[in-house]
Amino acid sequence: MEELAKKKEALEAQLRALGRAAVAFSGGVDSALLLHEALKVLGRDNVLAVTMQLASVPERELTEAKDFCKERGVRHEVLLLDQFRVQGFADNPPDRCYLCKRFLFEKLRAYAGAEGFTHILDGTNRDDADHYRPGMRAIAELGIVSPLRLAELRKADIRALAKTEGLPVWSKPAFACMATRFPYGERITEEKLRMTEAAEDFLWQHGFAQFRVRMHGDLARIEMPEADLARLFALRKETAAALRALGFRYVTMDLMGYRMGSMDEAVRKETE
């Protein structure tokens, strides 16, 4: 706990030095804690929360982000941005995240700057450095500040602090950009994004919390934590019927279960 307290102090010191900042707010636990701490340290008049409304972000995530800010009286702006304007995004190359983040944060930086906010913060944490994250290069190039990472806060630290601070999202599962549901090289379309979102909504509505529906052509590969596989198997007929109605021809369970960044496994093998 002493180490966590020191990390929290380091986070607060960073924020205090900025004076005024705009926070890229997705509604997840990382950006929620960052926004919460920024509000405490800097005050409401010096903080702007900005959420990007994107084809690759489920509607429920946007709703939750709006509700979080409304409940706390936070100044909150939603930017409607078209990822399909990003050259190369739809082709889904291994550096797709870099291309997309570069575009999105350029737009966010321009908007925030026009509103008088020169410092842009994002919720990248220390654990992100241990995974394939090409988007981090775009963040670095644009001078975006990542206070959680700089304070050496890992995901477990962030959840612990969020729980202590009474944030309702402290245990919220991570839901990465929906573009991560496709193998690199498989073209991304709005129709495919909506299919995978609707498939995951079905699982959400049936009480599952952590999962991914990966799309391989007309095949849906469902990743679920090992503890939930038996319950998913018991619901297999309803699940298959629901996903086939969405347009999938085949519906499968991944026996290896849920794991973060499974679509990056091929990229990691090529670079080893």
N, C-alpha and C positions, 0 to 999 in steps of 0.2 A: 504493500500500500504506500510505503514511503517513496518508492520509485515512481509509482503512478502519480503521486502528489507533485513530485518534481517535474514530471512531464507536463502536468496541467499548468504548473507555474510557468514553464517555458512557453506553452501555448499562449497563455494570457499575456506574457511579456511581448511576444511577437505582435499580437493584435494591438496592444497598447501603443506600440511604436508606429503602427500604421495610421492611427488617428481616424481614418474614414475608409470604408471598404464596401465593395459589392461582392456578394457571395453567390457563386453558382450553386443553386439549390435544387437538388433533384427530389428531395423528400426522403431519401435514405438515411440510415443512422449516421453515416459519416458527415454528410453536409448538414444534417439536423444539429448535431453536436457543435459543429463549426459555427453555424448561424447562432445557436443559443449562446455560445461563449462570446461571440462578437457583439451580440446585443448587450450582454452583461458588462463587458469591458468598455465598449465604445458608446453605448446608448442608442436608442432607436433612431434618433435624427442622423446618426452617422453610419447607418447600415442599410443597404439595399439588397433584398433577396431577388434573384433573377432565375426563373425557371424557363427552360427551353422546351417548347411544345414541338415534338418531333414525331414523324411517322414510326420511328423505332422505339417509342416510349409508350407503354400501355396507358390507356385513358385513366385507369384507376390510380396510377402513380401520379398523374397530374392533379387529379382531384384531391389526393391525400396531401400533396404539397401545398395546394391552395388552402386547404382546411387548417394545416399546421400554422401557416402564416396568419390566417384570419383570426384564429383563436388567440394568438399572441399579439395582435395589433401591429404586425410587421409590415413595413412597406414592401410590397411584393409586385413584381412585374413579370408577365409571361410573354416571351418572345416566340412567335410562330415562325419557324424556320424550315426550309425545304432541303433536306439532305440530298435529294436527288439532283440538286443543282451542283453538288460537289463532283467535280470530274473524277471518275474512277470509283465512286462510292458503290454504284449499282453493280459494277463488275466484281466487287468483293475481293480485292487482292489482300495479301497478308498484312499490308500496311494500311488497310481501310480505316482503322481507328485513327491513325495519324492524319490522314486526309480529312476525315470528318471533324475531328477535334480542332484542327487548324482552322477550318471554315467556321465552326460554331463559336469558338472563343474569339475569333476576330470580330464576329458580329456582336458578341457580348461585350467585348472591350470597347467597341465603338459606341454602343448604346450607353454603357455605364459612364464612359468618358464624357458624353454629351450631357449626362445628368450630374456631372461634377465628381465622379468617383474614379480616381486614377489607379487605385489598387483593386485587383480582381483576385478573389480567393476561390480555391476549389478544394474538394474533400479528399484528394489523394492521401492515402495513409502509408505508413512504413511498409506494410505487407505488400503493397502494390509493386514495390521494387523487386520483389521475389518472383514475379510472374511476367509473362509476355504482355507488355503494355506499351505498344508503339505510340499511343496517344500522349504518353508522358513527354515525349520529345517535342510535340507541338506545344504543350503547356510551358515547357522550358524556353522554347524559342520566343514565345509571346510574352514572357515575363510574368506569367500567372504565378501567384504565391500559393504554396501548399502548406499551410501552417501545421496541419496534423502530421504530415510526413517529417517536417523539419523539427517537430517536437518529439520525434521518434515514437509516436503513438501507433500501436498496432490495432488490428480490428478488435481483439479481445479487450484492450485498454479502452477503446472508444465505447464499446458496449457497456463496460463497467461504469465509466463516467456518465454515460447517458442514463443508465439506470439510477445512479446516485442523484442525478439532477432531475429525475422524475419525467424524463422524456418518454412518451408512449411508444416511440419507435425503437427503443433500446434493443428489443429482440426481433425486430423486423428482418426477415430474410433478405439477402441481397438479390436484386433483380437487375442483372446487367442489361445493357442495350439489346433490343431484340435482334439486331443485326448479327449478334453472336450465335444465333440459332442455326446459321447456315455454314456449311463447309466453305473454306476459301475457294474462290473460283466459281461457285454457284451464284448465278445472277440474283440479285435482290430486287424484288418488286413490291409495290404497295400491297398488292393482292396477297403475296406470300407473307408479308408482315402481319396482315390482318388475320390470315389463317392461323399462324402460330400464336398470335395474341388470343384469339378465340379459343384455341385448344388449351392454352394455359389458364384462361378464365374458367374453363370447365373444371379443371383440376382444383383451382382456387375455390370455386363454389362448392366443391365436394370435400372441403376441409383440409386439403393438403397445403403445406406452407412452403416447403423448399423443393423446387423441381425445375426442370427445363424440358421443353419440347423442341428437340433438334429436328430440322427439316432436311431430308436427303431426297431431293426430287419429290416423288409422290409418297415417300415413306416418312412417318413420324417416329422418332426414337425418343422415348420418354426416359429421362433420368430422374431418379427418385432416391432419397436416402435409404439405406438398407432396411432401416426400421419400418419404412412405409411400403416396401415392395409387396409384402403379403396383402396389405389392404388394397393396393392398386390391382394386384392380380385378382382379388375377389370382385373388383369392380371392372374387370377386363371387358365384359360384353358391353356394358353401358359406355365405357370409354371408347372402345373401338367403334361403336355405332355413332357416337357423337363426333369423333374426329373424321370418320369417313363421310359423314354428312357435310363436313367443312370442305372436303375435297381431297383428303388423303386417301390413298388406295390401301396402304399397309400401315398398321399401327403396331409398334413393338415396344417392349420393355428392355432397357439396357441393364444387363445382369451385373455390370460393374457399379451400378448405382450413380447417384449424383456426384459430380466433381466439378470444381470450378475450372473453366477454360478448357473443356474437353476438345473443343474445335482447334485449340492451339497445339494439341499433341503432335500432329504431323509437322507443324512448323518447328517445334522443339527438336524433333528427331532429325530434321534436315540440318539444324545448326549445331548438333552435338558432334 
